[in-house]
Amino acid sequence: MVKSGWIYPYGMGFWGANGHDGIWHLSLVESLSRGSLAMPMFAGEVIKNYHLGFDLILAGLHRLTGIPVVNLYFQIAPPVLALLIGFLTFKLTRNLWSVFFVYFGGNWAWILGKGESTFWSQASISTLINPPYALSLVVILLGLILLDKKRYLLAGLIFGLLVQIKIYAAILIIAGLGVAAFKNRHLFKTLVATLLVSLPLYLITNRQSASLIVFQPGWFLETMMALSDRLNWPRFYEAMTNYRAAGNWLKAALAYAAALAIFVIGNLGTRLIFLARKLNLFYITIIVLGVILPMLFLQSGTPWNTIQFFYYPLFFASLLAGEYLKIVNFKFQILIVLLTLPTTLITLRDVYLPSRPPAMISRSELEALQFLRAQPPGIVLTPVVNPNPYSPPPRPLYLYESTAYVSALSGQPVYMEDEVNLNITTYAWPVRRQVILDLFATGDASVAAKFLSDNNIRYLYLPQVAFVRPRLSETALGMTKLFENSQVAIWARSILLK
């Protein structure tokens, strides 16, 4: 994380998933810090179907301290979250082995010579790539510590915040409390307090999110076997799906059960030793439900998002595995350490330590974005992004993926960008995408001018002005060139400059 967001000779670099996910959060934080719930990459709409807790905290810190959002997100928040997770894990368990698994827990993919997501789930080393997930662990640990101290109501108030930090965590914690309350009536107080806090927070931005969940059992197991960047066992995939299609339910059940065992054991790695510990009902419910839910349900638009349910069983398994490792002999402890660390070391080598990142924003484009930030507020129109996976790294973000980088780095609202997250949050982005394509292709100045006026477009941002620009000139569009360098041009509607 901390390597991303710095300026290098080629520009601002982004490692791991930060070229997309990190940029998304920067855009949200920039908008929220202005006291607005407007959707910054879909101008004219408000934010919906997303948990804003982490982004609101960063927006508040930005307003209080004046520290740039990019530095808060990449250089300050990750170390703070990492330290809090480790400290609170130790405070809860009084066990450094639990801290070890929370920080370094890995899977068995290294035995196969494959990467950390071979069995779909991420390893502990990638926790900070998903800051809302990392923050949810802090909140869960705080709640567990309060439960340990029998502060049931306060624990419920803390757990209730999860619905605006990570909805997956909130669902599992509420379910765990609901089941455990049958055995421990004190937990009923915690459950009620959690629900009283969660419900109003949920309704602020997530009231339509239930419609995002799709019932599609076995998808993660099938794709784990089928995809080349996962386990890639095509014969197993063909067998399990053919049994299912042919109605051979006994063989299908056995095949899917075997795939589920591979999924769970493969992801747990050495944390599998947690099964040697006596489990309380709260932990059991979270672990079991966290395995079952992604096996049954997907998220529309981006189906793999529900794998995040499974992150929490891995976390609780880490806590419990550490408790078991504390009581075994030294030789067994050394063996477990040696079998655990390869995932972390390989992921560091292949993903987070290479000198060149997969994505970047060039210095020329950063200059243009800073210029745009200094202009009066107004909606920015950008070309439709056409990613080029064959472009050598580090790739400019406009060739890397559809991202929210213009709104993130300029602080201006954009008519439409980041198609991936717009899809996840159910905005009608394909309509706007086609409108942009039509605008760039049209030779009718009156039609183009009407569109710009009707949609309150103030700026046109052209990151590849030599290659991608409207068919009409800036003059024909009723615009004036405000900025141009070797790479980028920024036009503004002339009527708004008077």
VEXDREN-2710 file (C-alpha; in Angstrom, 1 decimal):
% VEXDREN-2710
k/r/px/py/pz
1/MET/0.0/0.0/0.0
2/VAL/2.6/2.6/1.1
3/LYS/4.5/2.4/-2.2
4/SER/1.3/3.5/-4.1
5/GLY/0.5/7.1/-4.5
6/TRP/4.1/8.4/-4.5
7/ILE/5.6/10.3/-7.4
8/TYR/8.3/8.3/-9.4
9/PRO/10.2/9.3/-12.5
10/TYR/7.3/7.9/-14.7
11/GLY/4.6/9.5/-12.5
12/MET/2.3/8.3/-9.7
13/GLY/2.5/4.5/-9.3
14/PHE/-0.2/2.0/-8.1
15/TRP/0.6/-1.5/-7.0
16/GLY/-1.7/-4.5/-6.5
17/ALA/-5.4/-3.6/-6.8
18/ASN/-4.8/0.1/-6.0
19/GLY/-4.9/1.2/-9.6
20/HIS/-8.7/0.5/-9.4
21/ASP/-9.9/0.0/-5.9
22/GLY/-7.6/2.6/-4.3
23/ILE/-8.6/5.2/-6.9
24/TRP/-12.3/4.4/-6.2
25/HIS/-11.8/5.3/-2.5
26/LEU/-9.8/8.4/-3.3
27/SER/-12.7/9.7/-5.4
28/LEU/-15.3/8.9/-2.7
29/VAL/-13.2/10.6/0.0
30/GLU/-12.7/13.7/-2.1
31/SER/-16.4/14.1/-2.6
32/LEU/-17.4/13.3/1.0
33/SER/-14.8/15.8/2.3
34/ARG/-16.7/18.5/0.6
35/GLY/-19.8/17.6/2.7
36/SER/-21.5/15.9/-0.3
37/LEU/-23.2/12.6/-0.8
38/ALA/-23.1/13.1/-4.6
39/MET/-21.7/10.2/-6.7
40/PRO/-18.4/11.8/-7.9
41/MET/-18.0/9.5/-10.9
42/PHE/-21.7/9.6/-12.0
43/ALA/-22.6/13.3/-11.8
44/GLY/-26.1/14.2/-10.8
45/GLU/-26.7/11.1/-8.7
46/VAL/-26.2/10.4/-5.0
47/ILE/-24.1/7.5/-3.6
48/LYS/-26.1/4.3/-3.1
49/ASN/-25.6/0.7/-2.3
50/TYR/-22.2/1.2/-0.7
51/HIS/-20.9/1.3/2.9
52/LEU/-19.2/4.6/3.5
53/GLY/-17.7/4.2/7.0
54/PHE/-14.0/4.1/6.1
55/ASP/-14.3/6.8/3.5
56/LEU/-16.2/9.1/5.9
57/ILE/-13.4/8.7/8.5
58/LEU/-10.8/9.6/5.9
59/ALA/-12.8/12.5/4.7
60/GLY/-13.1/13.8/8.3
61/LEU/-9.4/13.4/8.8
62/HIS/-8.7/15.3/5.6
63/ARG/-10.9/18.2/6.7
64/LEU/-9.3/18.3/10.1
65/THR/-5.6/18.0/9.2
66/GLY/-5.4/19.1/5.6
67/ILE/-3.3/16.1/4.8
68/PRO/-3.8/15.2/1.1
69/VAL/-6.3/12.3/0.6
70/VAL/-3.8/10.3/-1.4
71/ASN/-1.3/10.3/1.5
72/LEU/-4.0/9.5/4.1
73/TYR/-5.2/6.6/2.1
74/PHE/-1.9/5.0/1.0
75/GLN/0.7/6.1/3.6
76/ILE/-1.1/6.8/6.9
77/ALA/-4.2/4.7/7.2
78/PRO/-2.6/1.3/6.3
79/PRO/0.2/1.3/9.0
80/VAL/-2.3/2.6/11.6
81/LEU/-4.8/-0.1/10.7
82/ALA/-2.1/-2.8/10.7
83/LEU/-0.9/-1.7/14.2
84/LEU/-4.4/-1.6/15.5
85/ILE/-5.3/-5.0/14.2
86/GLY/-2.1/-6.5/15.8
87/PHE/-2.5/-4.7/19.1
88/LEU/-6.2/-5.6/19.5
89/THR/-5.6/-9.2/18.5
90/PHE/-3.1/-9.5/21.2
91/LYS/-5.3/-7.7/23.7
92/LEU/-8.1/-10.1/23.0
93/THR/-6.1/-13.3/22.9
94/ARG/-3.0/-12.5/24.9
95/ASN/-1.3/-14.7/22.4
96/LEU/1.4/-13.7/19.8
97/TRP/0.7/-16.8/17.8
98/SER/-2.8/-15.4/17.0
99/VAL/-1.1/-12.2/15.9
100/PHE/1.2/-14.2/13.7
101/PHE/-1.7/-15.9/11.9
102/VAL/-3.6/-12.7/11.5
103/TYR/-0.6/-11.0/9.9
104/PHE/0.9/-13.9/7.9
105/GLY/-1.8/-16.6/7.5
106/GLY/-1.6/-18.1/4.1
107/ASN/-2.9/-21.0/1.9
108/TRP/-1.5/-24.1/0.2
109/ALA/-1.2/-22.5/-3.3
110/TRP/2.5/-22.2/-2.9
111/ILE/2.9/-26.0/-3.0
112/LEU/1.4/-25.9/-6.5
113/GLY/3.6/-23.0/-7.6
114/LYS/0.5/-20.7/-7.8
115/GLY/-0.5/-17.3/-6.4
116/GLU/-2.5/-16.3/-3.3
117/SER/-5.9/-16.3/-5.0
118/THR/-5.6/-19.8/-6.4
119/PHE/-8.5/-20.9/-4.2
120/TRP/-10.3/-17.6/-4.7
121/SER/-9.7/-16.0/-1.3
122/GLN/-6.9/-13.5/-0.5
123/ALA/-4.2/-14.2/2.1
124/SER/-3.5/-12.2/5.2
125/ILE/-0.8/-10.2/3.5
126/SER/-3.4/-8.5/1.3
127/THR/-5.7/-7.4/4.2
128/LEU/-4.7/-3.7/3.8
129/ILE/-5.4/-3.7/0.1
130/ASN/-9.1/-3.6/1.2
131/PRO/-9.1/-0.9/3.9
132/PRO/-12.8/-1.2/4.8
133/TYR/-12.2/-4.9/5.5
134/ALA/-9.2/-4.0/7.6
135/LEU/-11.3/-1.4/9.5
136/SER/-14.0/-4.0/10.0
137/LEU/-11.5/-6.3/11.7
138/VAL/-10.6/-3.4/14.1
139/VAL/-14.3/-3.0/14.9
140/ILE/-14.9/-6.7/15.4
141/LEU/-11.9/-7.0/17.7
142/LEU/-13.1/-4.0/19.8
143/GLY/-16.5/-5.6/20.0
144/LEU/-15.0/-9.0/21.0
145/ILE/-12.9/-7.3/23.7
146/LEU/-16.0/-5.6/25.1
147/LEU/-17.9/-8.9/25.1
148/ASP/-15.0/-10.5/27.0
149/LYS/-15.4/-7.7/29.6
150/LYS/-19.2/-8.3/29.7
151/ARG/-19.9/-4.8/28.3
152/TYR/-22.8/-6.2/26.2
153/LEU/-24.6/-3.0/25.3
154/LEU/-21.4/-1.2/24.3
155/ALA/-20.3/-4.1/22.3
156/GLY/-23.6/-4.0/20.4
157/LEU/-23.1/-0.3/19.6
158/ILE/-19.7/-1.0/18.2
159/PHE/-20.9/-4.0/16.2
160/GLY/-23.7/-1.9/14.8
161/LEU/-21.2/0.3/13.0
162/LEU/-20.1/-2.6/10.8
163/VAL/-23.1/-2.1/8.4
164/GLN/-21.5/1.1/7.1
165/ILE/-18.0/-0.4/7.1
166/LYS/-18.4/-3.9/5.6
167/ILE/-21.9/-5.3/5.1
168/TYR/-20.5/-8.9/4.9
169/ALA/-19.1/-8.5/8.4
170/ALA/-22.3/-7.1/9.7
171/ILE/-24.4/-10.0/8.4
172/LEU/-22.1/-12.6/10.0
173/ILE/-21.8/-10.8/13.3
174/ILE/-25.6/-10.3/13.6
175/ALA/-26.2/-14.0/12.7
176/GLY/-23.5/-15.1/15.2
177/LEU/-25.1/-13.1/18.0
178/GLY/-28.6/-14.3/17.1
179/VAL/-27.5/-18.0/17.3
180/ALA/-25.3/-17.5/20.4
181/ALA/-28.0/-15.6/22.2
182/PHE/-30.0/-18.8/22.6
183/LYS/-27.2/-20.2/24.8
184/ASN/-26.1/-16.9/26.5
185/ARG/-29.0/-14.6/27.1
186/HIS/-26.7/-11.7/27.8
187/LEU/-25.8/-11.6/24.1
188/PHE/-29.5/-10.8/23.4
189/LYS/-28.7/-7.3/24.7
190/THR/-25.8/-7.1/22.3
191/LEU/-27.9/-8.3/19.4
192/VAL/-30.7/-5.8/20.1
193/ALA/-28.2/-2.9/20.4
194/THR/-26.4/-4.0/17.2
195/LEU/-29.7/-4.1/15.3
196/LEU/-30.8/-0.7/16.6
197/VAL/-27.6/0.9/15.4
198/SER/-27.4/-1.1/12.1
199/LEU/-30.9/-0.5/10.7
200/PRO/-30.8/3.3/10.4
201/LEU/-27.2/3.2/9.2
202/TYR/-28.1/0.6/6.6
203/LEU/-31.0/2.6/5.2
204/ILE/-28.8/5.7/4.5
205/THR/-27.1/4.3/1.4
206/ASN/-27.9/0.6/1.2
207/ARG/-31.7/0.2/1.1
208/GLN/-31.6/-1.3/-2.4
209/SER/-28.6/-3.5/-1.8
210/ALA/-30.6/-6.7/-1.1
211/SER/-31.5/-6.7/-4.8
212/LEU/-27.8/-7.1/-5.7
213/ILE/-27.6/-10.6/-4.3
214/VAL/-28.2/-13.5/-6.7
215/PHE/-28.7/-17.1/-5.9
216/GLN/-26.2/-19.2/-7.9
217/PRO/-24.8/-22.1/-5.9
218/GLY/-21.4/-23.5/-6.6
219/TRP/-20.1/-20.7/-8.8
220/PHE/-16.9/-20.2/-6.8
221/LEU/-16.2/-24.0/-6.8
222/GLU/-16.8/-24.2/-10.6
223/THR/-14.7/-21.2/-11.5
224/MET/-11.9/-22.3/-9.1
225/MET/-11.6/-25.4/-11.1
226/ALA/-12.2/-23.8/-14.5
227/LEU/-10.2/-20.6/-14.6
228/SER/-6.5/-20.5/-15.6
229/ASP/-5.7/-17.9/-12.9
230/ARG/-7.2/-20.1/-10.1
231/LEU/-6.7/-23.8/-9.4
232/ASN/-7.3/-24.6/-13.1
233/TRP/-8.4/-28.3/-13.0
234/PRO/-10.5/-28.5/-16.2
235/ARG/-11.2/-32.3/-16.0
236/PHE/-12.6/-31.9/-12.5
237/TYR/-14.7/-28.9/-13.7
238/GLU/-16.1/-30.8/-16.7
239/ALA/-17.0/-33.8/-14.4
240/MET/-18.8/-31.8/-11.7
241/THR/-20.8/-29.7/-14.2
242/ASN/-21.6/-32.6/-16.5
243/TYR/-22.9/-34.6/-13.5
244/ARG/-25.1/-31.7/-12.5
245/ALA/-26.3/-31.1/-16.1
246/ALA/-27.2/-34.8/-16.5
247/GLY/-29.1/-35.0/-13.3
248/ASN/-26.7/-37.5/-11.8
249/TRP/-27.2/-36.0/-8.3
250/LEU/-25.2/-38.5/-6.3
251/LYS/-22.0/-38.0/-8.3
252/ALA/-22.6/-34.3/-8.6
253/ALA/-23.0/-34.0/-4.8
254/LEU/-19.7/-36.0/-4.2
255/ALA/-17.9/-33.8/-6.8
256/TYR/-19.1/-30.5/-5.3
257/ALA/-18.4/-31.7/-1.8
258/ALA/-14.8/-32.6/-2.8
259/ALA/-14.4/-29.2/-4.5
260/LEU/-15.7/-27.5/-1.3
261/ALA/-13.2/-29.4/0.8
262/ILE/-10.4/-28.3/-1.6
263/PHE/-11.7/-24.7/-1.4
264/VAL/-11.8/-24.7/2.4
265/ILE/-8.6/-26.6/3.2
266/GLY/-6.7/-24.9/0.4
267/ASN/-7.6/-21.4/1.7
268/LEU/-7.1/-22.2/5.4
269/GLY/-3.6/-23.5/4.9
270/THR/-2.0/-24.1/8.3
271/ARG/-4.9/-22.3/10.0
272/LEU/-6.7/-25.7/9.7
273/ILE/-5.3/-26.5/13.1
274/PHE/-8.0/-24.2/14.6
275/LEU/-10.3/-27.3/14.5
276/ALA/-8.3/-28.7/17.4
277/ARG/-9.6/-26.0/19.7
278/LYS/-13.0/-26.0/21.4
279/LEU/-15.2/-23.5/19.6
280/ASN/-17.9/-21.3/21.1
281/LEU/-21.3/-21.0/19.4
282/PHE/-20.6/-17.4/18.2
283/TYR/-17.4/-18.3/16.4
284/ILE/-18.9/-21.5/15.0
285/THR/-21.8/-19.6/13.5
286/ILE/-19.6/-17.0/11.8
287/ILE/-17.2/-19.6/10.4
288/VAL/-19.9/-21.9/9.1
289/LEU/-22.1/-19.2/7.6
290/GLY/-19.0/-17.4/6.2
291/VAL/-18.3/-20.6/4.2
292/ILE/-21.9/-21.3/3.2
293/LEU/-23.0/-17.9/2.0
294/PRO/-20.5/-17.4/-0.9
295/MET/-21.2/-21.0/-1.9
296/LEU/-24.8/-20.0/-2.5
297/PHE/-25.0/-16.3/-3.4
298/LEU/-23.2/-13.9/-5.7
299/GLN/-23.3/-10.2/-6.2
300/SER/-24.9/-9.0/-9.5
301/GLY/-22.5/-7.1/-11.7
302/THR/-19.4/-8.3/-9.9
303/PRO/-20.1/-11.9/-8.8
304/TRP/-16.8/-12.5/-7.0
305/ASN/-17.5/-9.8/-4.4
306/THR/-19.3/-12.2/-2.1
307/ILE/-16.0/-14.1/-1.5
308/GLN/-15.5/-11.4/1.2
309/PHE/-17.9/-13.4/3.4
310/PHE/-15.2/-16.0/3.5
311/TYR/-12.5/-13.5/4.7
312/TYR/-14.1/-13.6/8.2
313/PRO/-13.9/-17.4/8.8
314/LEU/-10.2/-17.1/7.8
315/PHE/-9.8/-14.3/10.4
316/PHE/-11.5/-16.2/13.2
317/ALA/-9.6/-19.3/12.3
318/SER/-6.4/-17.3/12.7
319/LEU/-7.4/-16.3/16.2
320/LEU/-8.2/-19.9/17.1
321/ALA/-5.2/-21.4/15.4
322/GLY/-2.9/-19.2/17.4
323/GLU/-4.5/-20.4/20.6
324/TYR/-3.8/-24.0/19.6
325/LEU/-0.2/-23.3/18.5
326/LYS/0.6/-21.8/21.8
327/ILE/0.2/-25.1/23.6
328/VAL/2.1/-27.4/21.3
329/ASN/5.8/-28.3/21.3
330/PHE/8.5/-26.1/19.8
331/LYS/9.3/-28.3/16.9
332/PHE/5.6/-28.3/15.7
333/GLN/5.5/-24.5/16.1
334/ILE/8.6/-24.2/13.8
335/LEU/7.0/-26.5/11.2
336/ILE/3.8/-24.5/11.2
337/VAL/5.8/-21.3/10.7
338/LEU/7.8/-22.7/7.8
339/LEU/4.6/-23.9/6.1
340/THR/2.7/-20.7/6.7
341/LEU/5.2/-18.0/5.5
342/PRO/5.6/-19.0/1.8
343/THR/2.3/-17.5/0.7
344/THR/3.3/-14.1/2.2
345/LEU/6.9/-14.2/0.8
346/ILE/5.8/-15.2/-2.7
347/THR/3.0/-12.6/-2.8
348/LEU/5.5/-9.9/-1.6
349/ARG/7.9/-10.9/-4.3
350/ASP/5.4/-11.1/-7.2
351/VAL/2.8/-8.5/-6.4
352/TYR/4.0/-5.8/-3.9
353/LEU/7.7/-5.5/-4.2
354/PRO/8.4/-5.2/-8.0
355/SER/10.0/-1.9/-8.8
356/ARG/7.5/-1.2/-11.6
357/PRO/3.8/-1.1/-10.7
358/PRO/1.0/-2.4/-13.1
359/ALA/-0.6/1.1/-13.3
360/MET/0.4/4.7/-13.1
361/ILE/-0.6/8.3/-13.9
362/SER/2.1/10.1/-15.9
363/ARG/3.6/13.4/-14.7
364/SER/2.1/15.2/-17.7
365/GLU/-1.4/13.9/-16.7
366/LEU/-0.8/14.8/-13.0
367/GLU/0.0/18.4/-14.2
368/ALA/-3.3/18.5/-16.1
369/LEU/-5.3/17.1/-13.1
370/GLN/-3.8/19.6/-10.8
371/PHE/-4.7/22.4/-13.2
372/LEU/-8.3/21.0/-13.4
373/ARG/-8.5/20.9/-9.5
374/ALA/-7.7/24.7/-9.4
375/GLN/-10.7/25.5/-11.8
376/PRO/-14.2/26.5/-10.6
377/PRO/-16.4/23.4/-9.8
378/GLY/-18.1/21.8/-12.7
379/ILE/-19.0/18.5/-14.3
380/VAL/-16.2/16.9/-16.4
381/LEU/-16.7/14.8/-19.4
382/THR/-14.1/12.2/-20.2
383/PRO/-13.7/9.8/-23.2
384/VAL/-14.9/6.2/-22.8
385/VAL/-11.9/4.1/-21.6
386/ASN/-10.6/1.3/-23.8
387/PRO/-8.2/-0.8/-21.6
388/ASN/-5.2/-2.3/-23.3
389/PRO/-3.9/-5.4/-21.4
390/TYR/-1.0/-5.6/-23.8
391/SER/0.4/-2.2/-23.1
392/PRO/3.7/-2.6/-21.1
393/PRO/3.6/-1.7/-17.4
394/PRO/3.3/0.6/-15.8
395/ARG/0.1/1.3/-17.9
396/PRO/-1.6/4.7/-17.8
397/LEU/-4.9/4.4/-15.9
398/TYR/-6.9/5.1/-19.1
399/LEU/-5.3/2.0/-20.6
400/TYR/-5.4/-0.1/-17.4
401/GLU/-9.0/-0.2/-16.4
402/SER/-12.1/2.0/-16.2
403/THR/-11.4/3.9/-13.0
404/ALA/-12.5/7.0/-11.1
405/TYR/-9.1/8.7/-11.4
406/VAL/-10.2/12.0/-12.9
407/SER/-12.7/12.7/-10.1
408/ALA/-10.2/11.3/-7.5
409/LEU/-7.2/13.5/-8.6
410/SER/-9.0/16.6/-9.8
411/GLY/-11.7/16.8/-7.1
412/GLN/-14.3/17.6/-9.8
413/PRO/-17.4/15.5/-10.5
414/VAL/-17.3/13.4/-13.7
415/TYR/-20.2/12.6/-16.0
416/MET/-19.3/8.9/-16.1
417/GLU/-16.2/6.9/-15.1
418/ASP/-15.3/3.7/-13.3
419/GLU/-17.8/1.4/-15.1
420/VAL/-16.9/-1.5/-12.7
421/ASN/-18.1/0.2/-9.5
422/LEU/-21.0/1.8/-11.3
423/ASN/-22.1/-1.7/-12.2
424/ILE/-21.7/-2.9/-8.7
425/THR/-23.7/0.0/-7.3
426/THR/-26.4/-0.4/-10.0
427/TYR/-26.2/2.9/-11.9
428/ALA/-27.4/3.1/-15.5
429/TRP/-23.9/3.6/-16.8
430/PRO/-24.3/1.9/-20.2
431/VAL/-26.7/4.6/-21.3
432/ARG/-24.2/7.3/-20.5
433/ARG/-21.4/5.3/-22.1
434/GLN/-23.3/5.2/-25.4
435/VAL/-24.1/8.9/-25.1
436/ILE/-20.4/9.7/-24.8
437/LEU/-19.5/7.6/-27.7
438/ASP/-22.2/9.3/-29.8
439/LEU/-21.0/12.7/-28.8
440/PHE/-17.4/12.0/-29.8
441/ALA/-18.6/10.6/-33.1
442/THR/-21.2/13.2/-34.1
443/GLY/-20.5/15.9/-36.7
444/ASP/-23.7/17.8/-35.7
445/ALA/-22.6/20.8/-33.6
446/SER/-26.1/21.7/-32.5
447/VAL/-26.8/18.2/-31.1
448/ALA/-23.4/18.2/-29.3
449/ALA/-24.0/21.7/-27.9
450/LYS/-27.5/20.8/-26.6
451/PHE/-26.1/17.7/-24.9
452/LEU/-23.3/19.7/-23.1
453/SER/-25.9/22.3/-22.0
454/ASP/-28.6/19.9/-20.9
455/ASN/-26.1/17.9/-18.8
456/ASN/-24.3/20.9/-17.3
457/ILE/-21.0/19.8/-18.7
458/ARG/-18.4/22.4/-18.0
459/TYR/-15.1/20.7/-18.9
460/LEU/-13.9/18.1/-21.5
461/TYR/-10.8/16.2/-20.3
462/LEU/-8.9/14.5/-23.0
463/PRO/-6.0/12.3/-21.6
464/GLN/-4.9/11.2/-25.1
465/VAL/-5.6/14.3/-27.1
466/ALA/-3.4/13.2/-30.0
467/PHE/-5.3/10.0/-30.4
468/VAL/-8.8/10.3/-28.8
469/ARG/-10.7/13.5/-29.3
470/PRO/-14.2/14.5/-30.5
471/ARG/-14.9/14.7/-34.2
472/LEU/-15.8/18.3/-33.7
473/SER/-13.2/20.9/-32.8
474/GLU/-13.4/22.8/-29.5
475/THR/-14.7/25.9/-31.4
476/ALA/-17.5/23.9/-33.0
477/LEU/-18.5/22.5/-29.6
478/GLY/-18.6/26.0/-28.2
479/MET/-15.6/25.3/-26.0
480/THR/-12.2/27.0/-25.3
481/LYS/-8.9/25.3/-24.8
482/LEU/-7.9/25.9/-21.1
483/PHE/-4.9/23.7/-20.9
484/GLU/-2.7/21.5/-23.2
485/ASN/0.6/19.7/-22.8
486/SER/2.2/16.9/-24.7
487/GLN/-0.4/14.4/-23.5
488/VAL/-3.5/16.1/-22.2
489/ALA/-5.9/18.8/-23.2
490/ILE/-8.7/20.4/-21.1
491/TRP/-11.5/22.3/-22.9
492/ALA/-14.2/24.4/-21.2
493/ARG/-17.5/25.6/-22.4
494/SER/-16.9/29.2/-23.6
495/ILE/-20.3/30.5/-22.3
496/LEU/-19.3/29.5/-18.7
497/LEU/-16.0/31.4/-18.9
498/LYS/-17.7/34.8/-19.4
END
